[in-house]
Amino acid sequence: MSLPLIVLLPLLGSLIPMLSNNQHRTINAWSTALLPAIALGIVIAHAPGVISGEVYHFSVNWVPQLGLDLAFRIDGLSLLFLLLILGIGLLIILYARYYLSPDDSMPRFYAYLMLFMTSMIGIVMADNLLLLWVFWELTSLSSFLLIGYWSQQSEARRGARMALVVTGMGGLAMLAGFLLIGHIVGTYDMQTVLDSRDLIQADPRYLPALLLVLLGAFTKSAQFPFHFWLPHAMAAPTPVSAFLHSATMVKAGVFLLARMHPALAGSQLWLYIVTLTGLVTMIYAAYFALLKYDLKGVLAFSTVSHLGMITMLFGLDSKLAVAAGLFHIINHALFKASLFMSAGIIDHETGTRDIRKLSGLRHSMPMTALLAGLAASSMAGVPLLNGFISKEMMLTEALGTGILGGLAWLIPVLATIGSVLSVAYSLRYVRNIFFGPEAKDLPQTPHEAPFMMRLPMLVLVGLCVIIGLMPALMVTGLLDAAAQATILSPRPELHLAIWHGFNLPLLMSAVALAGGAGLYAVRRNLFNFQRQFPQRNALMAFEQNILRLLHGTQTAIDRLENGSLQRYMLWLIIAVLFLTGGGLLDLEQLQGPRQLQALDGLLIVGAAITILAGLGTAILHRRRLVSLMMLSVVGLMVSLAFARFSAPDLALTQLAVEVVTVILLMLALFFLPQRTPKESSGPRVVRDVLVAAGFGGVVASLNYALLTRPLDTISGFFLDNSVSGGGGHNVVNVILVDFRGFDTLGEITVLCIAAIGIYKLLNRLRLFMPSSDSEGRPWSKDLHPMLLGTVSQTLLPLALLVSVYIFLRGHNEPGGGFIAGLVTAVALILLYIARGVDWSQQRLSFNYQPIAVTGVAISALTGLGSWVFGHNFLTSAFGHFSIPYIGEVELATAMLFDLGVYLTVVGATLMILANLGKLTTRHRPSKENDKETV
Amino acid sequence: MEALYATVTGFLAASGLYLALRGRTFPVVVGLTLLSYAVNLFLFSTGGLTTNGAAVIQEGVSYYADPLPQALVLTAIVIGFAMTAFSVILAMRVRGDLGSDQVNDQREESKEDKS
């Protein structure tokens, strides 16, 4: 199938302009046009089939879990838009070649334009709601790039940002609507959704879904009250305005209305919201179009007004109204694109777009004047031009509607007023610029634009005339197919003709033409009337609102996140209390059915010591050294508790960690204040004690409840498989290095990262080093007592031997890499303490960072090694080997893993402590040796 | 015995939390360490309190201590050390760079500094 090519070719086309530079502008333009031209050819090849009623589909899975398929379709509606996008797109490429000045980067412009074209094609061809949304957001992004193309201009940047915010917001709302529809229907497939009208409209989620989808459509098509972004998007280069803001992007909104029409339309809700929004937009914008002085401003507001008219037609509950809307989409694209081009030519040739300065240009640029005049007449609805026919159809439908009951006459009256305004601003556009005396003081002397620049206009205006003269011949087939795709029911009977006889719509048209001319004649009064209103700049208001929003958010954040750790902690704990306390309340009784174990005297004494030491740590916390000593008592008692309850491994680990922790905290305390000042007020202490007591109570209750309930453990598996599967008798160690080796790998990685982080934190840290203790006594002169030095030096080999022993036996007896590493680290630290950093560093000239990193690497590689043998990550192997003199030894790959653990623990611990210790010596960073420590 | 064990855990948790709510760095670090003892004891007890259970696999022995919580707590102890070390060094760094050992952000002052 060639459907995906239609999307793909322009996408590839966005790369082509990048291949050439800014020099060969004509080559650049033609090569860019090549791929979209091929795509247009493919579309045209599909056209006969589509017009005869066929629908082409193409689909491949993209993200099936989300229901997102790469699905495309061509039906009548897609065809109509594809012809507009690709056809006008090609003309724009040609026009831009002459419009852009040599200073502008042409490759960049064309690349953005192609990207936009791709996303627009994607929207109209998407056969999946989510895919449609993806392309929808892509148009927002690429139009942001295009509007902000002259990024050196503040107006362009701000206009682009506003367009992105408004349409992007609408896109997100639309996504939410699509998700709701997807939930109602059960799929995002377009055809299924379109066929599920009754299902969708019977669902209570229909209302939010409809509102959200309409929000997307109205923001994109600049409907009131979201119209304000479009006039500011006029900061874009004029080819962009001609393409995006007349023919394509703003039409995406009305396209969405047409596309979703079979599924969403038909309800009272749709009828009122869509029709009235369109009507209000049409009149409101037409009025302002009459008042603008900027050529592009006039065109922008008139675009908003015409989009309002199309929206109104899609809202009306009539098949012919939909057909009229579709027809006007074509007509509007043709005359508005050519009008934008004329504005671009005038701007290009005269250097200004101000209507007050321009006058009498028909003398200097007669061709442009003729073409613009024809296009503007079409916009005004002058007979024999295409705009007249769709406007007649609109007026007919406005007359025939049953909406608003007794006030139904309002609709045709308002529609006629809209037409009057439309005639007036069209007349003003042509009369003021091209007629009257020739303007004198223009920035440039005007002359006719190059032929190739006028050619796109000529083609478009030619189409306007031909369609106006032969509507039935030119567009009936296309319109029929598009209307059928939009309504999904038998074709409405379309009678496109110039002459329908004398009837009410013709009278209304005549009224509009005459009224418009009259209004134009008295426009001065209107301008004077408007002067009494304060001028509001939508851009400024928008940015002020954004700033206000940011400010409000910042205030809210500041209030929540006020920088007080104490407060965060308090809220966190209170949340924990409520959640856990609530769970405990649900228990029938705290004590479970399990048999309680007997107490003995030793346990009571141990528990009493632990509790007292814990309380002492807290109560004496202002005397920091005492508090630290109390903490170490708790640590030792915890270690004993582990030993008491059959966990020798834990007892050993806790003991070693306790030593290291206390040394670390003492070193840190050396640099920190020795006492905590009394700061907390009485009420705060009471509050904290209450919270802490509540927390302790909850923890204790939970623990008791847990301990007294039957235990259902999965440890049987580990006990059964430890010897046979892991080759070790120490189950804890086997779990660490084998069964749950991945966890351990994570743990040592964290340890290593923490140590490296600490190393960086200590880097170049300059701290005040007290010369005396808190009581003012100077430090002892005997920094390194001989007795300690001798003992530690003697102990070192012994301790290392012990650690090797603990390491080796770890798989079968209590021990292992963690404990052995900690023992080694403690032994080395003892040496540092006894002999000082200088002495130790001369003898232990290791860098500890590589050791820790090597450890992690060894463990990880051991795990990876099992891949080599075709096993899962971290699968272990073991065997028994007989070594002379030593006897039978068991070797397991798990031991290699444990070696990694060992090295990491040694490296990390020493990295922390040795570097911290260094701060107390002459190695501490100062201004002189900054460079060395980097 | 279970009640006594739970009481100890509760007291340690309460003392640790009280310290963690203080306004200076050092007591907070000590409090977190104390809290981690309580957490470790709690976690350890999820396997039940086993007296005189075998720690390693032996022939003919069927009464073992639950090894899984032990393995978990063992790594928790080491990680707890890393966390204590990191937070205390962070406290030192804060004192070195800002000259204060308060845990609360001195936001107002720093704002004035900038202006």
Chai-1 contact restraints between the chains, C-beta under 6 A:
chainA,res_idxA,chainB,res_idxB,connection_type,confidence,min_distance_angstrom,max_distance_angstrom,comment,restraint_id
A,G563,B,D105,contact,1.0,0.0,6.0,A-B,restraint_1
A,G563,B,R107,contact,1.0,0.0,6.0,A-B,restraint_2
A,S564,B,N104,contact,1.0,0.0,6.0,A-B,restraint_3
A,L565,B,V103,contact,1.0,0.0,6.0,A-B,restraint_4
A,L565,B,N104,contact,1.0,0.0,6.0,A-B,restraint_5
A,Q566,B,L21,contact,1.0,0.0,6.0,A-B,restraint_6
A,Q566,B,G23,contact,1.0,0.0,6.0,A-B,restraint_7
A,M569,B,L21,contact,1.0,0.0,6.0,A-B,restraint_8
A,L596,B,E2,contact,1.0,0.0,6.0,A-B,restraint_9
A,Q597,B,M1,contact,1.0,0.0,6.0,A-B,restraint_10
A,L599,B,M1,contact,1.0,0.0,6.0,A-B,restraint_11
A,A607,B,L4,contact,1.0,0.0,6.0,A-B,restraint_12
A,A607,B,V8,contact,1.0,0.0,6.0,A-B,restraint_13
A,T610,B,V8,contact,1.0,0.0,6.0,A-B,restraint_14
A,I611,B,V8,contact,1.0,0.0,6.0,A-B,restraint_15
A,I611,B,F11,contact,1.0,0.0,6.0,A-B,restraint_16
A,G614,B,F11,contact,1.0,0.0,6.0,A-B,restraint_17
A,G614,B,L12,contact,1.0,0.0,6.0,A-B,restraint_18
A,G614,B,S15,contact,1.0,0.0,6.0,A-B,restraint_19
A,L615,B,S15,contact,1.0,0.0,6.0,A-B,restraint_20
A,T617,B,S15,contact,1.0,0.0,6.0,A-B,restraint_21
A,T617,B,L34,contact,1.0,0.0,6.0,A-B,restraint_22
A,A618,B,S15,contact,1.0,0.0,6.0,A-B,restraint_23
A,A618,B,Y18,contact,1.0,0.0,6.0,A-B,restraint_24
A,A618,B,L19,contact,1.0,0.0,6.0,A-B,restraint_25
A,H621,B,L19,contact,1.0,0.0,6.0,A-B,restraint_26
A,H621,B,P27,contact,1.0,0.0,6.0,A-B,restraint_27
A,R624,B,F26,contact,1.0,0.0,6.0,A-B,restraint_28
A,S627,B,V30,contact,1.0,0.0,6.0,A-B,restraint_29
A,L631,B,V30,contact,1.0,0.0,6.0,A-B,restraint_30
A,V634,B,Y37,contact,1.0,0.0,6.0,A-B,restraint_31
A,V638,B,Y37,contact,1.0,0.0,6.0,A-B,restraint_32
A,F645,B,L49,contact,1.0,0.0,6.0,A-B,restraint_33
A,F645,B,T50,contact,1.0,0.0,6.0,A-B,restraint_34
A,S646,B,T50,contact,1.0,0.0,6.0,A-B,restraint_35
A,S646,B,G53,contact,1.0,0.0,6.0,A-B,restraint_36
A,S646,B,A55,contact,1.0,0.0,6.0,A-B,restraint_37
A,S646,B,A65,contact,1.0,0.0,6.0,A-B,restraint_38
A,A647,B,Q70,contact,1.0,0.0,6.0,A-B,restraint_39
A,P648,B,A55,contact,1.0,0.0,6.0,A-B,restraint_40
A,L650,B,Q70,contact,1.0,0.0,6.0,A-B,restraint_41
A,L650,B,V73,contact,1.0,0.0,6.0,A-B,restraint_42
A,L650,B,L74,contact,1.0,0.0,6.0,A-B,restraint_43
A,T653,B,L74,contact,1.0,0.0,6.0,A-B,restraint_44
A,T653,B,I77,contact,1.0,0.0,6.0,A-B,restraint_45
A,Q654,B,I77,contact,1.0,0.0,6.0,A-B,restraint_46
A,V657,B,I77,contact,1.0,0.0,6.0,A-B,restraint_47
A,V657,B,F81,contact,1.0,0.0,6.0,A-B,restraint_48
A,T661,B,F81,contact,1.0,0.0,6.0,A-B,restraint_49
A,T661,B,T84,contact,1.0,0.0,6.0,A-B,restraint_50
A,L664,B,A85,contact,1.0,0.0,6.0,A-B,restraint_51
A,A668,B,V88,contact,1.0,0.0,6.0,A-B,restraint_52
A,A668,B,M92,contact,1.0,0.0,6.0,A-B,restraint_53
A,F671,B,M92,contact,1.0,0.0,6.0,A-B,restraint_54
A,L672,B,F26,contact,1.0,0.0,6.0,A-B,restraint_55
A,L672,B,D101,contact,1.0,0.0,6.0,A-B,restraint_56
A,T676,B,R24,contact,1.0,0.0,6.0,A-B,restraint_57
A,T676,B,P27,contact,1.0,0.0,6.0,A-B,restraint_58
A,E679,B,G23,contact,1.0,0.0,6.0,A-B,restraint_59
A,D688,B,Y18,contact,1.0,0.0,6.0,A-B,restraint_60
A,D688,B,L21,contact,1.0,0.0,6.0,A-B,restraint_61
A,A692,B,A14,contact,1.0,0.0,6.0,A-B,restraint_62
A,A692,B,L17,contact,1.0,0.0,6.0,A-B,restraint_63
A,A692,B,Y18,contact,1.0,0.0,6.0,A-B,restraint_64
A,A693,B,A14,contact,1.0,0.0,6.0,A-B,restraint_65
A,F695,B,A14,contact,1.0,0.0,6.0,A-B,restraint_66
A,F695,B,L17,contact,1.0,0.0,6.0,A-B,restraint_67
A,G696,B,G10,contact,1.0,0.0,6.0,A-B,restraint_68
A,G696,B,A13,contact,1.0,0.0,6.0,A-B,restraint_69
A,G696,B,A14,contact,1.0,0.0,6.0,A-B,restraint_70
A,V699,B,T9,contact,1.0,0.0,6.0,A-B,restraint_71
A,V699,B,G10,contact,1.0,0.0,6.0,A-B,restraint_72
A,V699,B,A13,contact,1.0,0.0,6.0,A-B,restraint_73
A,A700,B,A6,contact,1.0,0.0,6.0,A-B,restraint_74
A,A700,B,T7,contact,1.0,0.0,6.0,A-B,restraint_75
A,A700,B,T9,contact,1.0,0.0,6.0,A-B,restraint_76
A,A700,B,G10,contact,1.0,0.0,6.0,A-B,restraint_77
A,N703,B,A6,contact,1.0,0.0,6.0,A-B,restraint_78
A,N703,B,T9,contact,1.0,0.0,6.0,A-B,restraint_79
A,N703,B,F42,contact,1.0,0.0,6.0,A-B,restraint_80
A,Y704,B,A6,contact,1.0,0.0,6.0,A-B,restraint_81
A,L707,B,E2,contact,1.0,0.0,6.0,A-B,restraint_82
A,L707,B,S45,contact,1.0,0.0,6.0,A-B,restraint_83
A,T708,B,E2,contact,1.0,0.0,6.0,A-B,restraint_84
A,L711,B,G48,contact,1.0,0.0,6.0,A-B,restraint_85
A,T713,B,D66,contact,1.0,0.0,6.0,A-B,restraint_86
A,S715,B,D66,contact,1.0,0.0,6.0,A-B,restraint_87
A,S715,B,P67,contact,1.0,0.0,6.0,A-B,restraint_88
A,S715,B,L68,contact,1.0,0.0,6.0,A-B,restraint_89
A,F718,B,P67,contact,1.0,0.0,6.0,A-B,restraint_90
A,L719,B,Y64,contact,1.0,0.0,6.0,A-B,restraint_91
A,S722,B,I57,contact,1.0,0.0,6.0,A-B,restraint_92
A,V723,B,I57,contact,1.0,0.0,6.0,A-B,restraint_93
A,H729,B,V56,contact,1.0,0.0,6.0,A-B,restraint_94
A,H729,B,I57,contact,1.0,0.0,6.0,A-B,restraint_95
A,N730,B,V56,contact,1.0,0.0,6.0,A-B,restraint_96
A,V731,B,P67,contact,1.0,0.0,6.0,A-B,restraint_97
A,V732,B,P67,contact,1.0,0.0,6.0,A-B,restraint_98
A,V732,B,Q70,contact,1.0,0.0,6.0,A-B,restraint_99
A,V732,B,A71,contact,1.0,0.0,6.0,A-B,restraint_100
A,I735,B,P67,contact,1.0,0.0,6.0,A-B,restraint_101
A,I735,B,A71,contact,1.0,0.0,6.0,A-B,restraint_102
A,L736,B,A71,contact,1.0,0.0,6.0,A-B,restraint_103
A,E747,B,T75,contact,1.0,0.0,6.0,A-B,restraint_104
A,E747,B,I79,contact,1.0,0.0,6.0,A-B,restraint_105
A,L751,B,A82,contact,1.0,0.0,6.0,A-B,restraint_106
A,A754,B,A82,contact,1.0,0.0,6.0,A-B,restraint_107
A,A754,B,F86,contact,1.0,0.0,6.0,A-B,restraint_108
A,I758,B,F86,contact,1.0,0.0,6.0,A-B,restraint_109
A,I758,B,I89,contact,1.0,0.0,6.0,A-B,restraint_110
A,L761,B,I89,contact,1.0,0.0,6.0,A-B,restraint_111
A,L761,B,R93,contact,1.0,0.0,6.0,A-B,restraint_112
A,L765,B,R93,contact,1.0,0.0,6.0,A-B,restraint_113
A,L765,B,G96,contact,1.0,0.0,6.0,A-B,restraint_114
A,R766,B,G96,contact,1.0,0.0,6.0,A-B,restraint_115
A,L767,B,G96,contact,1.0,0.0,6.0,A-B,restraint_116
A,P814,B,A55,contact,1.0,0.0,6.0,A-B,restraint_117
A,F818,B,V78,contact,1.0,0.0,6.0,A-B,restraint_118
A,I912,B,A85,contact,1.0,0.0,6.0,A-B,restraint_119
